Every structure is written in C-alpha cells, then in structure tokens.
Amino acid sequence: MIALAGKDWYERERAVALVQTLTTATASELTLRNQAPFLASALAEAECGITIADPNLPDMPLIYVNAAFTRMTGYSKAEALGRNCRFLQGHLRDQPGVQKIRNALERGVDCTTVVTNIRRDGEPFENRVKLRPIRTDDGTLSHIIGIQLDVTAERSALESLDLQKRRYESLIEAEKSYIWRMNAAGEVQNVSDSWLALAGLPSMPQPPDLAAIRGALTQKAAEAFRRGWAEALTNLQPFEVIYQLPAQSESPRWFLDRITPVLD
C-alpha cells in the first residue's frame, strides 16, 4: 500500500505519476538485470551519464538514469525519474543544441550536440548529448537512450586555444613595427603617429600625453607594462607584453611589444 500526501491535487497527481514511472522503471531495470545482467552492470558502472526515456508515456519521462548521471547533475534517481530531461535546461531553453534535439526527437533520428545544462546546485555545465531512438521489430519507437558527457573543461580549453590562435594570427599579420621610448620613470618620451592611429588617438606633440596613452590600453595591459618596467629596471632584462588595440573595440588587433632597458 502506498500513501500519498500533498498540498493540492497537482502535487498528488504528479506523485501518482512518479510512482507509476518508478514502478515502470523498477520493472524495466529488473527485466534488464534478469535478461542481460552484464549489460545492466555496464550501464550502471559507465563513467558517462546514461538515461532512458519512454516516448510512449506523457511528456516522455526518464525511466532510467545511471549513477554517473546523478553524479554529473547532482540530482538523485528519485528527483530525475518521471521528469522530461528538459528540466536540466533550467531557463536556458533557447539554445541551438536544444532545437537540434527537438528536431531529432520529432523525426525519430539520432542526434549528437552540446547544450548548456544546470546542475542541481545551480552551476552551469557543458553537456555533450547523444540521443538514439530504439524501435521494436515492427518499427514502433519504444525508448530513447541518452549518452551524456560533461565537456565543460574541454570546451573551456578549446575556447582558450582559439583566443590564443586569433591573437598570434593578428601578430603575424602585422606589417609594421613601431619603436617608442620611455625614460627610467616609465614615462613615454616618443611614440609614432602610426601607433597612435591604431590606438584610436590623434597625433600629439612629443613627449606624448601619458594619461591618454594609458587610457587607450586595457587596465590589465597598463598594469603589465608598469609591473614589467619596474622589474626591468632592477634586473635589466627585456620583457614582453601582449595587448589589444583599440582597447574597447569589438574586433581589436593584438600586439606584442618587447621592451628592453638600455643603460646610458
């Protein structure tokens, strides 16, 4: 006997549906264990998240999730079973990957894409999802199997590599070199008009306006110049700074400056 309690009928109806789904899931898992124990063990122990959804039930709920799925998302089996997997999207419903999944489900075909999902604690993560429809002998769609892998670190590394690639491509494409002089106090004494134009600054008398030049750089770049110059005055070693111009541009060019201290 199962007793249910809830504040309203909606909660009770959802609880009934969850119990029915859990019963179905338990029966399905027991059947899987009895008929294919090695397969059941492999699914349970797999390092990637594995889900099974039933497209023949209202809203295509999950009827099976493995341990890796619960670790990846933070949701327990009881919290995940009986719900459509879209709950992991949170408020991020308008994603190209989500639309790709919808189209594949409507057509009943395989799909592999990356979507941003939300863990139970609110942390977003990049989820590479592969969906595969399973059909019976007569072609009827019976289940949807999902393979899910957290690729957050991988995506972050690829984005970092892409940024570095674009930076150095910009450096390679630069056709001119610019020479400017600083005194021991770090004050610019001479700078070319070509550099000023790239920085979005007008031509100015020499020595140029130091505040204007600093304003053309990002705060990070200006600090890198200041810190590098202070160290160079002590160890008399050259240093390099990579920075963008103009600092506030959406499509900046990247520059590599090599600064060398020179003794009188």
N, C-alpha and C positions, 0 to 999 in steps of 0.2 A: 504494500500500500504506500502511496506517495501523497504527502500532504503539502499543499501549496498555500503561500500567503503573499499578499501584495497590496499596495495602496489603492490600485484601481484595476479595472478589467484589462487595460492594455498590458500591465505588468503580468497579470495572471495568464493572459493569452500567450505572451512571449515565453513565460516559464513553461507552459504546456508544450509549446513548440520546441523549446530547448530540450525538454525531457524526451520528447518523441525523437528528436535528432540524435541525442545522446544514446538513446536506445538503439536507433538505427546504426549509429557509428560503432557502438559496442558490438552489436551483432556482426557488422561488416568486419571489424577488426578481429573478432573471434573466428569468423569464417576464414579470413586471410591467414590467421595463425594456424588454423587446423589444416587448411588446404595447401598452403605454401609457407611453412614455418621459416625457411631460410630467407625468403623474400620479405616476410614480415620483420624479421630480425634486421635485415639490411636497411629497410626503410626507417626503422626505429633508431638505428645507430648511425645513419648517414650524417655527415658533417654539414650538409646543406639542408635548408628547410624544405620539407615536403608536405604538400597539402592535397587533399582530395575533396572535391566539391560535387554535389549531386544536382545536375541541371534539371532533374525531374521533380524537385521539391521547390516550393515557392521561394523566390529570391536566390536560388542556387546557393544554399548554405554549405559551409565546410562540414564534412562528416569525419574527417581525419586530419590531424596535424601531428608531426613527429616532434621529438624533443628539441632538435636543432631549431625548429620554427619558434618554439616557445622561448628558447634562449635568445634568439635573434630579435624577436619583437617585444619580449617582456610579458606577453600575455600567456596565461595558463591555458591548458586544454579547455577547461570549463568556460573560460572567458571567450575563447575563439570559436568553439564548435557551435553550430547553429546560426552563425552570422555569415553574411556575404563578405568575402575577403576585402571589399572596398573600404571596410572600416579602418584599414591601415592607412588609407589615403588622408584621413583627417579632413582638413579644409583644402587640401591640395588636389582638387578634383579636375582642374583644368590643366592637364599635362599632356604633351604629345604621346607619351608612353601609355597613359590611361586610355586615350582614344584608340590607340593601336590595339589594346587589349579588348576594348568593347567591339571593335570591328571584327576581330578574330573570333570572339565568342559568338557573335551574330552569324558568322559564316561557318562556325564549327571547324576551324582550322588551327594548326599550330601557331604559336606566337612566342617570340623572344624579344624582350625590350627591357629598358631600365626606367624605373619610376622612383620618385622620392616618397618614401613611406615614413610614418611616425611611430616610434616605439611607445610603449605604454607610459614611460616617464616623460613623454613629450619631445624626446630627441629625434630629429630627422635623420634618416639614413638612406643611402642609395641601394636599391634592391633590384638585382637583375632577375627578372621573372621569365620562366619558360613554361608555357601552358601547352598541354597536349590533350585533345579530346579522345576519350575511349568509347568505342562503339561495340555493340553486340553483333552477333553473326548476321542479323538482318539489317544492320546499318543504323540502328537506333542509338542515339547518343546516350550513354549511361553514366559516365563520370568525366570530370575534368581534373587532370593531375597537374599540380603546380610544383615546379622546382624553383627555389628561391635562394639567392646568394647575396650576402652583404658585400657590396663592392665600393663602399664609401672611401676606404683608403686608396684603392686602385684609381678611382675617378679623381681624387684629390691629387694623386701623383701625376696622372696624365695632364691635368689642368696646369700643374706647376711646370711640367716639361714643355707644354705648349707655350706658356708665357715666356720661358727661357728661350725657346726656339724663335719666337717673334722678336724678342729683344736682340738676339745676336744677328738675325736676318737684317734688322734695321741697322745694326752696326756695320755689317758687311756692305750694305747698300750705300752707306755714306761715302760721298765722293770727295769730300774735302776734310782737311784737318785744320784745327784752329789753335792758335797759341795765344795764351794770355798770361800776364804776370801778376804775382802777388808779392807783397812785402812780408817781412817776418811777422807782422801783426795780423796777417791774414786778410789784408785789405787789397782788393783788386786794383792794380795800377794801370793796366792796359787790357782792352778786350776788343776783338774785331767787330765791325758792323755786321758781318755775316752771322756771327753767333748771336748778336743782339736781335737780329731779324728772326732767327729760329726761335728765340725765347719770347718773341712777341713784344720786344722792347724797341723803342725808337733809338736812332743814333744819338749818342751823347758824348759830351766832351770828356777828355781824359784828365785825371782818372775818373772812371765812371761812377755812377751813383750806386754804392754798395747795397743800400737798402732795396733799391729797385731790382738788382740782380738776385738778391736773396728771395725777394718776393716772387720771382719767376720760377723758382725751384720749389719742389715739394719740401715739407718740413723734414722729412726723412733724409732727402738728399742734402739739404743745407746742413743738417747735423752730421752727416757722414763726411762732408767737406771739412767742417770745423774740427771734428774729432781726429780725422786723418792728418790734418795740417798740424795740430798740436803734437801728435806723436812723431810726425816727420821732423819737427824742429828739435826733438830730443834724440831720435836715432839716426837722423839724416838719411832715411831710406824713402824711396818713392812709394806712392800708394795710388790706388785706382778707385774711382767711384763711377758706378753706372747709374744714370738718371734719365728722366724723360723731359722732353720739351715739346710744346709748352706744357707746363705742369697740369693745367686744368683741362687740357684737350681730351676729347673722346678718342682721338686717333693720334697719339703722340709719337714722336720719333725717339728712339733710345740712343743715348750717347755714352761712350766710355772715355773718361778723362784720366790721364796718367799725370800725376803731379810729382815733380821732382824738386827737392830743395837744392839750391845752389849757393855755395859759400862765396863771399866776396874775395 
